[in-house]
């Protein structure tokens, strides 16, 4: 059964959700597969079939059977932060994403826009520009010992 949150996410996208009993033919024209059945045997079969057909696969709760992981993404204005636990704990990645969304100030976009303007006005070669940006941003993050 597909969770309501997942159904809402895939609605209108080019995602083929298969609820029937798995058949190798389900992989026809697939480029990426996510196996999330309640059966480890079925998930193992999906993994093996994807390997045979050179299809990228993610078997839920089996990091060793994943060609990719589902990371969390924090978005605040123009700031995007990707979070991954390499399949070790998606729940932790989710909680960290939620924490960062609450922690990051709403005016982060204002800061980014000002830094963008400043960066475009810096004169000199690449090294001089990097040095100038490092100097102006060094106090944005407080060091904690």
C-alpha positions in Angstrom: 0.0 0.0 0.0 1.3 3.4 -1.0 1.5 6.0 1.8 -0.6 9.1 1.3 2.5 11.4 1.5 4.2 9.3 -1.2 1.2 9.2 -3.4 0.9 13.0 -3.2 4.6 13.4 -4.0 4.6 11.2 -7.2 1.2 12.5 -8.5 1.7 14.1 -12.0 5.3 12.9 -12.2 6.8 10.3 -14.6 6.9 7.7 -11.9 5.5 4.2 -12.4 4.3 2.8 -9.1 3.6 -1.0 -9.3 1.4 -2.5 -6.7 1.0 -5.9 -8.4 3.1 -9.0 -7.8 6.7 -8.3 -9.1 7.6 -9.5 -12.6 10.9 -9.0 -14.3 9.0 -7.4 -17.2 8.1 -4.5 -14.7 11.6 -3.2 -15.4 11.0 -2.6 -19.1 12.0 1.0 -20.0 13.1 1.7 -16.4 16.2 3.7 -15.7 15.9 4.0 -11.9 14.1 1.6 -9.5 13.2 1.8 -5.9 12.3 -1.5 -4.2 10.2 -1.0 -1.1 8.3 -4.2 -0.7 7.7 -6.0 2.6 9.4 -9.1 1.2 13.2 -9.3 1.4 13.1 -12.1 -1.2 11.2 -9.9 -3.7 13.5 -6.9 -3.0 16.6 -9.2 -3.6 15.1 -10.4 -6.9 14.4 -6.8 -8.0 18.0 -5.9 -7.0 19.5 -8.9 -9.0 17.3 -8.2 -12.0 18.3 -4.5 -12.0 21.9 -5.5 -11.8 21.5 -7.8 -14.8 19.8 -5.0 -16.8 22.2 -2.2 -15.6 19.4 -0.3 -14.0 20.1 1.9 -11.0 18.4 0.5 -7.9 17.7 1.5 -4.3 16.5 -1.3 -2.1 14.9 0.3 1.0 16.7 -0.5 4.3 19.6 -2.3 2.4 22.5 0.2 1.9 24.6 -2.6 0.3 21.9 -3.0 -2.4 21.7 0.7 -3.3 23.3 2.4 -6.2 22.1 5.7 -4.8 20.6 7.0 -1.5 17.6 9.2 -0.8 19.1 12.3 0.8 17.3 15.1 2.5 17.5 18.6 1.0 17.2 21.8 3.0 16.0 24.8 0.9 15.9 28.4 2.2 15.7 30.8 -0.6 18.8 30.3 -2.8 20.5 28.1 -0.2 20.3 24.4 -0.7 22.0 21.9 1.6 22.1 18.1 0.8 22.1 15.6 3.6 22.9 11.9 3.3 23.8 9.2 5.8 24.7 6.8 3.0 21.7 4.8 3.8 22.6 4.3 7.5 19.7 6.3 8.9 17.3 8.1 6.7 15.3 9.1 9.8 18.4 11.0 11.1 18.8 12.8 7.8 15.1 13.8 8.0 15.5 15.1 11.6 18.7 17.0 10.7 16.9 18.5 7.7 14.0 19.6 9.9 16.5 21.1 12.5 18.4 23.0 9.8 15.1 24.4 8.4 14.2 25.7 11.8 17.8 26.9 12.7 18.6 28.8 9.5 17.4 32.4 9.6 14.7 33.4 7.2 16.8 36.3 6.0 19.5 33.9 4.7 18.6 35.0 1.1 19.4 38.6 2.0 22.8 37.5 3.2 23.4 35.5 0.0 22.3 38.4 -2.2 24.7 40.8 -0.5 27.6 38.3 -0.7 26.7 37.8 -4.4 26.9 41.6 -5.1 30.1 41.9 -3.1 31.7 39.0 -4.9 30.8 40.5 -8.3 32.6 43.7 -7.3 35.9 42.2 -6.1 38.8 42.9 -8.3 41.9 40.7 -8.8 42.6 37.2 -9.8 40.9 34.1 -8.5 43.1 33.7 -5.4 42.5 37.3 -4.4 38.8 36.9 -4.8 38.7 33.8 -2.7 40.8 35.5 0.0 38.5 38.5 0.0 35.4 36.2 0.3 37.0 34.2 3.1 37.8 37.4 5.0 34.2 38.8 4.7 32.5 35.5 5.6 34.9 34.3 8.4 32.6 35.7 11.1 29.4 34.2 9.8 30.1 31.0 11.6 31.1 31.2 15.2 33.8 28.7 16.3 32.9 26.5 19.1 35.5 24.5 21.0 
